[in-house]
């Protein structure tokens, strides 16, 4: 009841959201996040996934870590395509 009051919705609506019977609007989600002082990433556990990947990387040998880093750079370049680059970001100069 307290959470429903804090985010400005009926307790019955909150209960239906918790049970998956009612979709949560973005405005309501943002109020919940603010109430619990959470980021969107924290709420959807993106931070813990990134930490898990980092923890796994740390367990590899230095050579294997370099291999992973090279693969990440390869994939980033592949996704950016031939006409885009990370270099010069933020300079505001379109070609």
C-alpha atoms as an extended CHARMM CRD file, in Angstrom:
* protein
*
        95  EXT
         1         1  UNK       CA              0.0000000000        0.0000000000        0.0000000000  PROA      1               0.0000000000
         2         2  UNK       CA              2.8270000000        2.3890000000        0.8890000000  PROA      2               0.0000000000
         3         3  UNK       CA              4.5330000000        1.9690000000       -2.4950000000  PROA      3               0.0000000000
         4         4  UNK       CA              1.2570000000        2.4900000000       -4.3330000000  PROA      4               0.0000000000
         5         5  UNK       CA              0.7260000000        5.7160000000       -2.4020000000  PROA      5               0.0000000000
         6         6  UNK       CA              4.2850000000        6.9040000000       -3.0310000000  PROA      6               0.0000000000
         7         7  UNK       CA              4.0480000000        6.4070000000       -6.7980000000  PROA      7               0.0000000000
         8         8  UNK       CA              0.4660000000        7.6620000000       -7.0330000000  PROA      8               0.0000000000
         9         9  UNK       CA             -1.4530000000        4.5880000000       -8.1780000000  PROA      9               0.0000000000
        10        10  UNK       CA             -4.1260000000        2.3710000000       -6.6640000000  PROA      10              0.0000000000
        11        11  UNK       CA             -2.9050000000       -0.5810000000       -4.6170000000  PROA      11              0.0000000000
        12        12  UNK       CA             -5.0220000000       -2.9210000000       -6.7480000000  PROA      12              0.0000000000
        13        13  UNK       CA             -3.2610000000       -1.6760000000       -9.9060000000  PROA      13              0.0000000000
        14        14  UNK       CA              0.1390000000       -2.2340000000       -8.2870000000  PROA      14              0.0000000000
        15        15  UNK       CA             -0.8930000000       -5.7490000000       -7.3210000000  PROA      15              0.0000000000
        16        16  UNK       CA             -2.0030000000       -6.4660000000      -10.8940000000  PROA      16              0.0000000000
        17        17  UNK       CA              1.3620000000       -5.1420000000      -12.1710000000  PROA      17              0.0000000000
        18        18  UNK       CA              3.2280000000       -7.4280000000       -9.7880000000  PROA      18              0.0000000000
        19        19  UNK       CA              1.2250000000      -10.3910000000      -11.0380000000  PROA      19              0.0000000000
        20        20  UNK       CA              1.8250000000       -9.4850000000      -14.6900000000  PROA      20              0.0000000000
        21        21  UNK       CA             -1.8310000000       -8.7690000000      -15.3760000000  PROA      21              0.0000000000
        22        22  UNK       CA             -1.3000000000       -5.0730000000      -15.9810000000  PROA      22              0.0000000000
        23        23  UNK       CA              1.4760000000       -3.4160000000      -17.9640000000  PROA      23              0.0000000000
        24        24  UNK       CA              3.6320000000       -0.8540000000      -16.2110000000  PROA      24              0.0000000000
        25        25  UNK       CA              3.8060000000        2.5180000000      -17.9310000000  PROA      25              0.0000000000
        26        26  UNK       CA              7.1470000000        4.2800000000      -18.2730000000  PROA      26              0.0000000000
        27        27  UNK       CA              6.0520000000        7.0830000000      -15.9450000000  PROA      27              0.0000000000
        28        28  UNK       CA              5.1280000000        4.5480000000      -13.2630000000  PROA      28              0.0000000000
        29        29  UNK       CA              8.3920000000        2.6510000000      -13.7420000000  PROA      29              0.0000000000
        30        30  UNK       CA             10.3740000000        5.8880000000      -13.3690000000  PROA      30              0.0000000000
        31        31  UNK       CA              8.5120000000        6.6800000000      -10.1310000000  PROA      31              0.0000000000
        32        32  UNK       CA              9.3260000000        3.2100000000       -8.7710000000  PROA      32              0.0000000000
        33        33  UNK       CA             12.9920000000        3.6330000000       -9.7040000000  PROA      33              0.0000000000
        34        34  UNK       CA             13.0950000000        7.0320000000       -8.0240000000  PROA      34              0.0000000000
        35        35  UNK       CA             11.4090000000        5.6660000000       -4.8960000000  PROA      35              0.0000000000
        36        36  UNK       CA             14.0460000000        2.9680000000       -4.5230000000  PROA      36              0.0000000000
        37        37  UNK       CA             16.9140000000        5.1320000000       -5.8430000000  PROA      37              0.0000000000
        38        38  UNK       CA             17.6440000000        2.6990000000       -8.6950000000  PROA      38              0.0000000000
        39        39  UNK       CA             18.8630000000        3.2510000000      -12.2300000000  PROA      39              0.0000000000
        40        40  UNK       CA             17.2050000000        1.5700000000      -15.1910000000  PROA      40              0.0000000000
        41        41  UNK       CA             20.2910000000       -0.6570000000      -15.5240000000  PROA      41              0.0000000000
        42        42  UNK       CA             20.1050000000       -1.6800000000      -11.8660000000  PROA      42              0.0000000000
        43        43  UNK       CA             16.4260000000       -2.5120000000      -12.2160000000  PROA      43              0.0000000000
        44        44  UNK       CA             16.9990000000       -4.7070000000      -15.2440000000  PROA      44              0.0000000000
        45        45  UNK       CA             20.2480000000       -6.0830000000      -13.7490000000  PROA      45              0.0000000000
        46        46  UNK       CA             22.4410000000       -4.8130000000      -16.5850000000  PROA      46              0.0000000000
        47        47  UNK       CA             25.1240000000       -3.7880000000      -14.1270000000  PROA      47              0.0000000000
        48        48  UNK       CA             25.3980000000       -7.2580000000      -12.6540000000  PROA      48              0.0000000000
        49        49  UNK       CA             25.7350000000       -8.7810000000      -16.1300000000  PROA      49              0.0000000000
        50        50  UNK       CA             28.5640000000       -6.4160000000      -17.0030000000  PROA      50              0.0000000000
        51        51  UNK       CA             30.2610000000       -7.1650000000      -13.6910000000  PROA      51              0.0000000000
        52        52  UNK       CA             29.8920000000      -10.8940000000      -14.3300000000  PROA      52              0.0000000000
        53        53  UNK       CA             31.5430000000      -10.5720000000      -17.7490000000  PROA      53              0.0000000000
        54        54  UNK       CA             34.3390000000       -8.4900000000      -16.2320000000  PROA      54              0.0000000000
        55        55  UNK       CA             34.8490000000      -11.0330000000      -13.4310000000  PROA      55              0.0000000000
        56        56  UNK       CA             35.1350000000      -13.8270000000      -16.0030000000  PROA      56              0.0000000000
        57        57  UNK       CA             37.6210000000      -11.7980000000      -18.0400000000  PROA      57              0.0000000000
        58        58  UNK       CA             39.8340000000      -11.2800000000      -14.9820000000  PROA      58              0.0000000000
        59        59  UNK       CA             40.1590000000      -15.0500000000      -14.5180000000  PROA      59              0.0000000000
        60        60  UNK       CA             41.7600000000      -15.4510000000      -17.9520000000  PROA      60              0.0000000000
        61        61  UNK       CA             45.4670000000      -15.3900000000      -18.6460000000  PROA      61              0.0000000000
        62        62  UNK       CA             46.9100000000      -12.0840000000      -19.9230000000  PROA      62              0.0000000000
        63        63  UNK       CA             47.2070000000      -13.5740000000      -23.4240000000  PROA      63              0.0000000000
        64        64  UNK       CA             43.5710000000      -14.7040000000      -23.3840000000  PROA      64              0.0000000000
        65        65  UNK       CA             42.4800000000      -11.2740000000      -22.1040000000  PROA      65              0.0000000000
        66        66  UNK       CA             44.2540000000       -9.6200000000      -25.0540000000  PROA      66              0.0000000000
        67        67  UNK       CA             42.5030000000      -12.0530000000      -27.3950000000  PROA      67              0.0000000000
        68        68  UNK       CA             39.1090000000      -11.1090000000      -25.9270000000  PROA      68              0.0000000000
        69        69  UNK       CA             39.9300000000       -7.3890000000      -26.2060000000  PROA      69              0.0000000000
        70        70  UNK       CA             40.9370000000       -7.8580000000      -29.8510000000  PROA      70              0.0000000000
        71        71  UNK       CA             37.7100000000       -9.7090000000      -30.5590000000  PROA      71              0.0000000000
        72        72  UNK       CA             35.6550000000       -6.9330000000      -28.9350000000  PROA      72              0.0000000000
        73        73  UNK       CA             37.4050000000       -4.3170000000      -31.0950000000  PROA      73              0.0000000000
        74        74  UNK       CA             36.8110000000       -6.4740000000      -34.1830000000  PROA      74              0.0000000000
        75        75  UNK       CA             33.0880000000       -6.7670000000      -33.3890000000  PROA      75              0.0000000000
        76        76  UNK       CA             32.7890000000       -3.0260000000      -32.6740000000  PROA      76              0.0000000000
        77        77  UNK       CA             34.4170000000       -2.1920000000      -36.0160000000  PROA      77              0.0000000000
        78        78  UNK       CA             32.1370000000       -4.6850000000      -37.7270000000  PROA      78              0.0000000000
        79        79  UNK       CA             29.0260000000       -3.0680000000      -36.2150000000  PROA      79              0.0000000000
        80        80  UNK       CA             30.1740000000        0.4800000000      -36.9690000000  PROA      80              0.0000000000
        81        81  UNK       CA             30.6930000000       -0.3290000000      -40.6210000000  PROA      81              0.0000000000
        82        82  UNK       CA             33.2300000000        1.0470000000      -43.0810000000  PROA      82              0.0000000000
        83        83  UNK       CA             32.0110000000        4.6670000000      -42.9780000000  PROA      83              0.0000000000
        84        84  UNK       CA             31.8590000000        5.1620000000      -39.2200000000  PROA      84              0.0000000000
        85        85  UNK       CA             34.6000000000        5.3380000000      -36.6460000000  PROA      85              0.0000000000
        86        86  UNK       CA             35.0150000000        5.9170000000      -32.9180000000  PROA      86              0.0000000000
        87        87  UNK       CA             37.8380000000        8.3590000000      -33.6310000000  PROA      87              0.0000000000
        88        88  UNK       CA             36.8940000000       12.0090000000      -33.3940000000  PROA      88              0.0000000000
        89        89  UNK       CA             33.6300000000       11.4180000000      -31.5700000000  PROA      89              0.0000000000
        90        90  UNK       CA             32.2120000000       14.5440000000      -30.0850000000  PROA      90              0.0000000000
        91        91  UNK       CA             33.9730000000       16.8890000000      -32.4830000000  PROA      91              0.0000000000
        92        92  UNK       CA             30.6980000000       17.6540000000      -34.2510000000  PROA      92              0.0000000000
        93        93  UNK       CA             32.0950000000       17.6380000000      -37.7640000000  PROA      93              0.0000000000
        94        94  UNK       CA             29.9100000000       15.8630000000      -40.3030000000  PROA      94              0.0000000000
        95        95  UNK       CA             31.4930000000       14.9240000000      -43.6190000000  PROA      95              0.0000000000
